[in-house]
Amino acid sequence: MTNTTRYDMFTPIHKGLRRTMFETAMRLGRTDFGSLPEVAAAKREVVQCMTYLREHAEHEDRHVIPRLAAIDPELAADLEAAHPQLEHAALDIECMGQRLAALPAAERETLGGEMLRRFHRLIADQLRHMEREERQANAAFWGALDDDAMAAISKAIVSTIAPARMDEWKVIFAATLSPRELALMGPPRAA
């Protein structure tokens, strides 16, 4: 069970990523792959979702995994090894999206259906991975670091994100975070 009294580096971010994945899956599920404008819109949404997932994994690889490796090397290695596997699945789906527009309508429907199934599988794999981070990695950090040290890791990540991009990240979180979690993120920048 997640310890809500301790600093949680994973769950708030994952809530926003889950929202993005689920909304993208719904968009793909509603797509008429016979329609080129719908195919283009679905492809853009898939790329946007994958970009968020990719950035998140890069942040973890750069800032979180090295700290976790000092605490629980085996868990850190397992979580780090999952990132390239998840990325490979994401690239496979994005490549399918790139091929769609050049196909006749009937073939777009077939490939679109396969793309949706693979995206669902990617979601399942991502959810299992995120759950391990939320439970096991958080527990390892809670056993070894105080909340200030954990918050410093998060702040190091945020410091690498351009302010305009951080505002985009905040948009995906806005509908998923509790008032306390939103307050920890701080207000969006003034335009």
C-alpha positions, 0 to 999 in steps of 0.5 A, a space after each residue: 500500500 502506498 504511504 500517503 504520509 511520505 513524499 511520493 516521487 512516482 504516483 502523481 506523475 503516473 496518474 497523469 501518464 495513465 490519463 494520457 494513455 487511457 485517453 489515447 486508447 479511447 481515441 484510437 478505439 473511436 478512430 475511423 481508420 477509413 478516414 485519413 483526417 481521423 488517422 492523422 489526428 489519432 497518429 498525432 495523439 499517439 505520438 504525443 502520448 509516447 513523447 510523454 512516456 519517453 520523457 518520463 523514462 528518460 527522467 527516471 533513467 537520469 535522476 531516479 535509477 542511479 539513486 535507487 541503484 545505491 539503495 536496491 541495485 537489483 530493483 533498479 536494474 529491473 526497472 531500468 531494463 524495462 524502459 528499453 522494452 517499453 520504448 521498443 513497443 512504443 516505437 513499433 506502435 508509432 511505426 504502424 501509425 506512420 504506415 497508415 496513411 499510405 494504405 488503402 482504407 481496408 488495410 488501414 482498418 486492419 492495421 489500425 485494429 492491430 495498432 490499438 491491440 498493441 497499444 492496449 498491451 503497452 498500457 498493460 505493460 506500463 501499468 505493471 511497471 508503474 505499479 512496481 515503481 509506486 510500491 517497490 521503488 517508493 518503499 526502497 526510497 522511504 527506507 533509505 531517504 527522508 522526504 527532503 532528499 526525495 523531493 530534491 530528486 524531483 526538483 532536479 528532474 523539474 529543473 531540466 524541463 523547460 518552463 513551457 514544457 512544464 506547463 504542458 506537463 501540468 495540463 495532463 496532471 490537472 484533472 488527475 491530481 488531488 488538491 494537495 498534489 496540485 499545490 506541491 506542483 505549484 501554480 502554472 507560469 503566467 503567459 
